[in-house]
Amino acid sequence: MAELDSTESLNGGGMLRTAKDLFAGAAGGITQVLLGQPFDIVKVRLQTTNQYSSALDCAAKILRNEGPLAFYKGTLTPLIGIGACVSVQFGAFHEARRRFEELNAKRSPKHDPGLSYTQYYLAGAFAGVTNSVLSTPIEHVRIRLQTQPHGAQRLYSGPIDCIRKLSTHEGVLRGLYRGEVVTIFREAQAYGVWFLTFEYLMNQDAKRNNIKREEISSVKIATYGGLAGEALWLASYPFDVIKSKMQSDGFGAQQKFIGMVDCFRKTWRTEGFGGFWRGLGPTLLRAMPVSAGTFATVELVMRALG
């Protein structure tokens, strides 16, 4: 387990460490979007409509009807926003980790201040909740752009137009931030499991091979990151389905769900247990390379920054 960084005891060391965490997270976020966007649009289409028989059918119809660039619909918003989100995730996680290490050091000065796995989960959950402030509007805009009709029937000309129209419908909180509560639940569970899984695998490798964390190869980092991505979605996917349904729902008389609980209830009644797992296949296919690339990028940047 990681020990307290000696440089953080110096004035400004903590701020420098946080700045490095944020920069490394931003780099990981950009990698995440570029690798994952084609998978994400297939996932969202499967979650929000029944017009496709499978992920392959969905991908084929998008390619045939909308062209190859359609797989990157709504990319500008997440490219900017997800970079910020992942930056916040890693910044918040490492800040929470350091606070737990300080607490552990005070409780047991003679012992390793490293985190327990419960603390890793809580630090990840904190990162997820912090991130939800950014991720809710960013993902809402992305989903609206990904699910809008193609061609002349399109509802939004771009992300700025989408933000303006969503805010106009019901205000910023009820419009742009629709689905915030279920997003908080999803983010806490997802990133608690994400960081816990990655740290567990990294710690076990270092312990098993009697090496320092910095000596673990990039291939292994990517592998452990990819496995963490699979665990993230398996642990939180039903929340993501509900979030997508709510954020693609209509307004006014066309609105089908009055809230998170109502959406859960109606999904169960109309689609059964399987309704909470629609689109899981492409999501898991996406999770491995995206999460692997994110953790590998962040670790390499952190090592380069020192």
N, C-alpha and C positions, 0 to 999 in steps of 0.2 A: 504494500500500500504506500501511496505517496506520502512523503514527509513534508513538513512545512518548509517552504522555500526560504532559505536564509536571507535572500535579497529582500524579502518582504518585511524583514525587521528594520530595514533602513527607511528613512523618510522618502516617501514617494514610490517605494517599491511595490506596494499593493496596487497603486494606481497604474503603474507600468505593467504589472502582471495582468490586470483587468483589460488594459488596452490591447495587450497581446492576445488575450482570450477572445476579445471582440473581433479583432482583425482576422484571426485564424478561423473563427466561426463564419465570418462573412465570406471568406474564400471557399469554405466548405459548402456554404449555401448556394453559391453560384454554380459549383460543380453539381450539386444536388438537382437544381432546376434543369440544367442542360441535359443531364442524363435521364431525368425522370418525367419530363413534361409529356412526351408521347404516350407513356403508360398511363399518366394521370388523366388525360382526357378520355381514354377508353374506360377507365375506372368510373369517372363521374357520369359518363353517358349510361353505363350499365346500372349505376346506382339510382339514376333519376328517371329512367324510361324503360319500358318493356318492349321496345321495337327491335331489339337485337337478341338473337338466339344464343350468342356466345361472345367471348372477347375477340376471337378471330373474325366473326361475322361483323362485329362493330368496327374493328380496325379496317376491314376490307371495304365496308360501306363508306367510312369516312374518307378513305383514299380515293374511292371511285367517284363519290358525289361531291367532295369538297377539295380534293387535291392534297398533295403531301404536306403543304404548309399548314393545313388545318390541324395537324398534330401539335403545332406550336401556337394554336389560338390562345390568346390571353397570357402569353409568355412574358410580356414586358412587365406586367404587374408583379408576378412572382419573382422574376429575375432581380428586380430591385427589392421587392418586399421580403422574399424568402432569404435573400442574402442578409437582410437586417434581422429576420426572425432567427436564423441559425446563429448569427452573431450574438443575439440576446440569449438564446438557449445555452450556448457554451459559456458566455460571460456569467449568466446567472448560476449555472451549475457549478462552475469553479469558485464563484464567490461563496455559494452555500457550502461547498466542500471545505473551503478554508475556514469558514465559521465553525463547522463541525470539528475540524481538526483542532482549532483553538479551544473549543469546549472540551474535547477529549483530553487535550494536554493539561488543562486545568484540573480535570477530574482525576487523572492518573499520570502525574508528571514523570514517573519512571518508566512508563510504558509507551509503545508505539502509538502516536496520535491518529493513526490511519482510521478511516471510516469503517463502520460495520456495513453490511450489505443493506440493512434497513435504512441506514443514513444515506447510502448511495441512492436508494430509491426515493427517499424524501428530497434529496438535493435535485434529482431529476424531475420530480413532480413540481418542485418550486420553479425550476426552469420552464416547465411546460405552462404553468399558470401565468408566469410573467410574460411568456411568449404569446399567450392568447390575446393580449391587448392588441398586438400587431396582426396575428394570424387570422383572427375572425374577419376583419374587413378585407384583408388581402385575399383570403380564400373565397369569400363571398363574391367579390368582383370576378375572380378567376372562374368560378363556377357559372356565374351569369354569362360570361363571355363564351365559355365552353359549351353551354347548353342552348344558347339562343339560335333561332332559325338561321339557315344559311342564305346568303344572297340578299335580294331586295327586302325580305321580310325581317332582316336583322333588327334587333331592338336597340342596340347600343353601338355607337360608332367607334368606341374605344374605351379604355379604362377610366379616363376622366369623365366622359359622358356617362358611363355606368355609375360612377361614384355620385355624380350630381343627381341622376334620376333616382337612385336608391335612397339618397338622403332626402329627396323631395317627397317621396311616397309617404313615409311615416317618420321622418326625422332621422338624425344620425344614429341614435341608440336603437330604435325599433326597426329602422330600415337598413342602414349600412351594417349595424352590429347584430343583425338577426342571427340567431343560433349561438350567441355568446355563451350561454349557460352550458349547453351540451359541448361546446368547444372546450370550455374549462375542464369538464370531466374527461374529455378525450385527451387533452394535452397533458393533464396530470398523470393519468394512467400510462399513456403512450411513452412519455419521456422519462417517467420513473422507471419503467421496464427497459427502455432503450439504454440509458446510461448504466443502470444496474447490470444488464447483460454484458455490455462491452467491458465495464470495469472488472466484472467477475472473470471473464475470459482472459483479459490481459493479466490480472493478478495471478490467476492459476498458471498461466504460461510462464510468467516470471518465477513463480515459486517452484514449478515442476522442473524447470531448466536451470534454476539457481542463477538467474541473470537479472540485470536491472531492466526496468521498463523501457528505457531508451535503447536497449539492445535488441528488442523484439523487431523482427524484420517487417518491412512494409507490406509484404504479401500476407503475413499473419495479421497485421493490423487491419488490412482490407477485409480479410476473411472474417475476423471477429466483428468488424463493423457491419458486414453484410448479415451475419447471423443475428446481430442486435436489431437490425432493421426488420427481419422476419418476426422476431419476438414482439417488437413494437406493434405491428399491425395485428397479429394474432390476439394480443392482449386488449386492443382498443377498437377493433374494426366496427362493431355494432354502433358505437358512438359516432363514428365517421359517417356511416350510412345515414343516420338520423340527421346529422349536420348537413349533409349534401341535400337531403330531401327538403329540409327547412329552407336552405339557402337557394334552392331552385324553385320554391313554391311561388304561387302568384300573390297578388295584392288585392285587398278589398274583397269583392264578391268571388274572386277567383282563388282566394287563399283556402287551402285544404287543411292546414294544420294550425291550431291556435297556440301551440307551444310544444316543448320537448316531450312531455308526458303524452300528450295527445298524438304526437307523431309516432312514438313507440307503440302506443295502443293500436293505432290504425294500421301500422305496418304489420304487427303481429296478427291482426284480424284478417287482413287481406292477403298477406304473403306468407304467413307462418314463420317458423324459425329460420328458414332459408332466406327470407327477405332481409335479414340482418347481415347476410354474408354475400349478397350480390356484388360481383366485381372483385371478389377476393383474389381470384387467380391472377389477373394482370397486376394487382396491387403487390402481391408477393413476388411476382417476376420483376417488378420495378424496384421493390425494396432492397433486394440483394445488391445490385450494382450501385444504386443511389446511396444507400447507407454506407457501403464499402468505400465509395468515392469520397463521401463526406468525412468519415473518420480518418481515412488515409490522408486526405488533404489537410485536415486540421492538425493531425499529429506531425506531418512533415513541416508545415508552416511553424508550429510551435517549436520544433527542434531547430529549425533554421533561425528563429528569433532568439533562441537560447533561454 
